[in-house]
Amino acid sequence: MSADSLRIGVACFSTFGGSGVIASEIGMAMARRGHHVVFFSDRPPARLDLSCRGISFHPVAALNYPVPAQSSYAVSLAAEMVEVARTEKLDLLHVHYAVPHAFGAHLARQVLGATAPKILTTLHGTDVTRIGADPKFTSLVRFAVLAGDGITAPSHWLAEEAHRQLDLSRESRIEVIPNFVDTSRFCPDAKAPVARRVVTHVSNFRLLKRVEDVVRIFARVRGEMPAKLHLAGDGPERSHVEALVSLLGLADDVTFFGERVDVAKILQGSDVFLLPSETESFGLGALEAMACGVPVVASNVGGLPEVVWDGETGFLAAVGNIEAMAKHVRDLLADPDLHARMSRAARTRAEELFQLDPAVDRYQAVYRRLVGGASHRTV
Ligand code: GMT
């Protein structure tokens, strides 16, 4: 390690969601730049490559005592952070998703006192729009977010929402660092056959993703032309979605891939990406699809308009407007010129605005600023 290398702790979810992907990608990129990066999670995050030099992983173990009836993850996380911060002399803790990670980091910092690392909190979405917006939790989330030294968000929309929902004063600066994609891994597959008419959706199958809308949109498309639907991911709504697929007689044309690490390969085999979510702070899956040259049809909510350009890299429609989204998908599948134009525009936009390295440069600059003594109140 060189003298200006940082020692960074990262707390994130291990699941397939976008926050864990972004945390893993930033951590691996920091390690490639010579920083020492320690990950904290219940198990290794799905897309984290532990063979990367400079990366280590510390499992957050549950309390090994039967009295606390429910898991106390924030307490276990804080305990792990305290131990590792002392042994590894961490400069900074970067926590992804405020709950419970910002709480764990704050608790660790109280214990560590003067030698404590700085804390950067990256808000991701429902930590603000669901948990933070719940009156019972607003004050706690606000407290945890403000207790750190820096705050980032992946879209202007989420930064605004955080100010509003958490009642943050304008002195608390939230830096917007858009999510990003590795365009060398997520790229069009030149060898893929054309006009396969494959529609794809990737998510964690939570209610807010409206995966049933995906199936109903596909049913309307399939009623007018041969097409296939590829569904990747897993989550609480999966059994309902499977039941709907059977009910609509679509089983022969729908494939459930489950949770997959090779998302790029699934996207490369797609013609249209569907994301009809009820809310989305950014929509990382949409960006990954665009990088693969796949136009996106999505709902016009949250940070999605900052990612998908309506009419250029795909189409946006009101939440729940199944008819409009089905029409957009049909137009894309039926018109090779339109599809080729939007495919090129999607790839170009991903390359021009959402590359990995410039985003990591910005995170690195924030790290250095915080370790140098700045905070969200002073920048
Ligand atoms: O906030 C969530 O519901 C979970 C989170 C995740 O771990 O995937 O998703 C959010 O963060 C992603 C990465 O920044 C964004 O791409 C997603 O749009 C965002 N989800 C929501 O806002 C619903």
Boltz pocket constraint, residues with backbone or C-beta under 6 A from the ligand:
constraints:
  - pocket:
      binder: B
      contacts: [[A, 13], [A, 16], [A, 17], [A, 18], [A, 19], [A, 20], [A, 22], [A, 123], [A, 124], [A, 125], [A, 126], [A, 127], [A, 154], [A, 179], [A, 208], [A, 279], [A, 280], [A, 281], [A, 282], [A, 283], [A, 284], [A, 285]]
      max_distance: 6.0
